[in-house]
Amino acid sequence: MLKANDIRISMDGKGRAIDNVFIERLWRSVKTEYVHINPANGGIELYKGMKKYMEFYNEERPHQSLEYRTPKQDFEAMKQAA
């Protein structure tokens, strides 16, 4: 039905389990390093806090899986290599 209506399917099933592992690791970090330590007092406070945490997570926090580089450093290195 989707193909008949020219609707592209976003995932073909390949890699889905691996993608889920990365998302689960991210949310585990978010919950243990931010949410549980800083309970929000409303949606706006949660949004602002999560924004600040995600900036920290991507720009300052070294990641073991990236050989202790930040995701931003890793992204910049890949951009320069391309």
C-alpha positions as a printed NumPy array, in Angstrom:
array([[ 0.   ,  0.   ,  0.   ],
       [ 2.817,  2.417,  0.857],
       [ 4.745,  1.68 , -2.324],
       [ 1.575,  1.972, -4.405],
       [ 1.169,  5.527, -3.064],
       [ 4.842,  6.45 , -3.584],
       [ 5.456,  6.627,  0.18 ],
       [ 9.038,  5.828,  1.113],
       [ 9.597,  3.548,  4.066],
       [12.168,  5.073,  6.406],
       [13.739,  1.81 ,  7.607],
       [13.99 , -1.545,  5.917],
       [14.676, -3.398,  9.157],
       [18.43 , -3.571,  8.676],
       [20.281, -2.06 , 11.609],
       [17.143, -1.38 , 13.601],
       [18.333, -3.356, 16.655],
       [21.713, -1.623, 16.622],
       [20.051,  1.797, 16.316],
       [17.924,  0.93 , 19.332],
       [21.022,  0.099, 21.397],
       [22.464,  3.567, 20.768],
       [19.189,  5.296, 21.636],
       [18.82 ,  3.233, 24.816],
       [22.361,  4.172, 25.869],
       [21.677,  7.846, 25.214],
       [18.461,  7.873, 27.262],
       [20.11 ,  5.908, 30.075],
       [22.78 ,  8.609, 30.256],
       [20.19 , 11.392, 30.095],
       [18.158,  9.858, 32.91 ],
       [21.04 ,  8.977, 35.22 ],
       [23.179, 12.071, 34.608],
       [20.447, 14.7  , 34.411],
       [16.763, 13.844, 34.915],
       [17.071, 11.891, 38.178],
       [19.498, 14.426, 39.66 ],
       [17.572, 17.537, 38.549],
       [13.824, 16.881, 38.729],
       [12.061, 19.549, 36.66 ],
       [ 9.386, 21.804, 38.041],
       [ 7.402, 21.928, 34.81 ],
       [ 7.741, 21.492, 31.071],
       [ 9.62 , 24.711, 30.337],
       [12.188, 24.014, 33.04 ],
       [12.618, 20.462, 31.733],
       [13.054, 21.739, 28.157],
       [15.696, 24.293, 29.166],
       [17.535, 21.785, 31.325],
       [17.5  , 19.1  , 28.633],
       [18.766, 21.599, 26.064],
       [21.652, 22.521, 28.358],
       [22.404, 18.855, 29.108],
       [22.393, 17.875, 25.411],
       [24.841, 20.691, 24.651],
       [27.077, 19.358, 27.439],
       [26.634, 15.767, 26.178],
       [27.645, 16.667, 22.616],
       [30.24 , 19.373, 23.19 ],
       [31.963, 18.735, 26.539],
       [31.396, 15.177, 27.77 ],
       [34.054, 12.738, 26.496],
       [32.677,  9.399, 25.267],
       [34.533,  6.149, 25.788],
       [33.212,  4.731, 22.502],
       [34.722,  7.736, 20.671],
       [38.149,  7.228, 22.256],
       [37.318,  9.94 , 24.813],
       [36.484, 12.569, 22.228],
       [33.215, 14.465, 22.278],
       [30.602, 13.825, 19.568],
       [31.219, 17.355, 18.311],
       [34.968, 16.683, 17.969],
       [34.251, 13.43 , 16.172],
       [31.775, 15.111, 13.812],
       [34.181, 17.939, 13.015],
       [36.974, 15.449, 12.285],
       [34.714, 13.489,  9.912],
       [33.69 , 16.705,  8.135],
       [37.32 , 17.686,  7.592],
       [38.21 , 14.217,  6.345],
       [35.457, 14.3  ,  3.702]])
